[in-house]
Amino acid sequence: DRPGHDLRYAIDATKIEKELGWKPAETFATGIRKTVAWYLENKQWWQNIQNNKYRQERLGIG
């Protein structure tokens, strides 16, 4: 709602780790690295969106 106040939306996974034994598969660092790599490897996808050529269809639905 206000610029610079995003910290209040951060997730604290301590409770879910303790009660369910869940641990995230990625750290923020590895997740952001993989995300950036994906965007670099899939330029055609995001360039189509950027150039308003995305057909907005669902993929993988039979």
Long-range contacts (C-beta under 8 A, 24 or more apart in sequence): none
